[in-house]
């Protein structure tokens, strides 16, 4: 098992590293060339082109069903779910076949509204509960995979 992280703007990198390192689980942080993350023991950094979707493509091409992907990108989550990979958001939401379609529909509706000149609320401010929920569900997925 490996944990692939869409790491360009991931607020839970430290939590992932701490929990995975304790359990000897390898992490691959995937970032565009525009970001600077340093490798540490048990963690590789895969740097990809800064082109559109390059990080997503790198993760989809490398993740396998025994792996976990951490991403806030619903499109990437949908693609890896289709390949049998478990996916988790930085807020701790476990993506599933049951919730991904509605999440993609909401994303589409928001994009349509923005294109029409409307305003859409951004994400809520990150709270301690988000970190706690993320840690709890990351551990749950790790246990499923071990």
Helices and strands as residue ranges (DSSP letters): E 2-6, H 13-23, E 26-32, E 43-48, H 54-62, E 68-70, H 74-82, E 86-88, E 94-95, H 100-115, H 128-145
